[in-house]
Amino acid sequence: MTSPGRPSSRRVRGHSGATRDREWRIERGVAIRAGFYIFDTHLFAGFVWLLYYPGEHAHKRPGNRRLSCPGDARRVIGA
């Protein structure tokens, strides 16, 4: 028999096992989620790197420049 303010030892034992299982599942879920976040971040960084790779290795010609205003177009064309 237990005193009025305390739960029985049987009830506490059963509850702690379920709590341990629940905590283990939560930890496992956090670890899996963190793994996906790390993997996805590296995948995204690799994609961004691939976007910049062709621009770094493009054959650039001296006359191939961006025009900032219409007046520059006349200068480049020779008008």
C-alpha positions in Angstrom: 0.0 0.0 0.0 1.2 3.5 -0.7 0.9 6.7 1.1 -1.7 9.3 -0.2 0.9 11.7 -1.7 3.1 9.2 -3.6 2.4 7.2 -6.7 2.9 3.4 -6.6 6.3 2.1 -7.7 4.7 0.0 -10.4 3.1 3.0 -12.0 6.4 5.0 -11.9 8.4 2.2 -13.5 5.9 1.8 -16.3 5.8 5.5 -16.9 9.6 5.9 -16.9 10.0 3.2 -19.5 7.5 4.9 -21.8 9.2 8.2 -21.2 12.6 6.8 -22.0 11.2 5.3 -25.3 9.6 8.6 -26.2 12.8 10.6 -25.4 14.8 8.1 -27.5 12.4 8.7 -30.4 12.7 12.4 -30.1 16.5 12.3 -30.0 16.5 10.0 -33.0 14.2 12.4 -34.9 16.3 15.4 -34.1 19.5 13.5 -35.3 17.8 12.5 -38.5 16.5 16.0 -39.1 19.9 17.5 -38.4 21.5 15.1 -40.9 19.0 16.1 -43.6 19.7 19.8 -42.9 23.4 19.3 -43.2 23.1 17.2 -46.3 20.7 19.6 -48.0 22.9 22.6 -47.1 25.9 21.0 -48.8 23.8 20.0 -51.8 22.6 23.6 -52.2 26.1 24.9 -51.8 27.3 22.5 -54.5 24.5 23.7 -56.8 25.5 27.4 -56.2 29.2 26.5 -56.9 28.1 24.8 -60.2 26.4 28.0 -61.2 29.5 30.1 -60.8 31.9 27.5 -62.3 31.0 28.2 -66.0 31.4 32.0 -65.4 34.8 31.6 -64.0 36.0 29.5 -66.9 34.3 31.4 -69.7 36.5 32.8 -72.5 36.2 36.5 -72.0 36.8 38.9 -74.9 38.0 42.4 -74.3 35.1 44.0 -76.4 32.5 41.9 -74.7 31.4 44.3 -71.9 28.1 45.3 -70.4 26.6 48.6 -71.4 25.6 50.8 -68.5 23.7 53.5 -70.5 22.6 54.2 -74.2 25.5 56.6 -74.7 28.0 53.8 -74.2 26.4 51.9 -77.1 27.3 54.6 -79.6 30.9 54.5 -78.3 31.1 50.7 -78.7 29.5 50.6 -82.1 31.6 53.5 -83.4 28.8 55.9 -84.3 
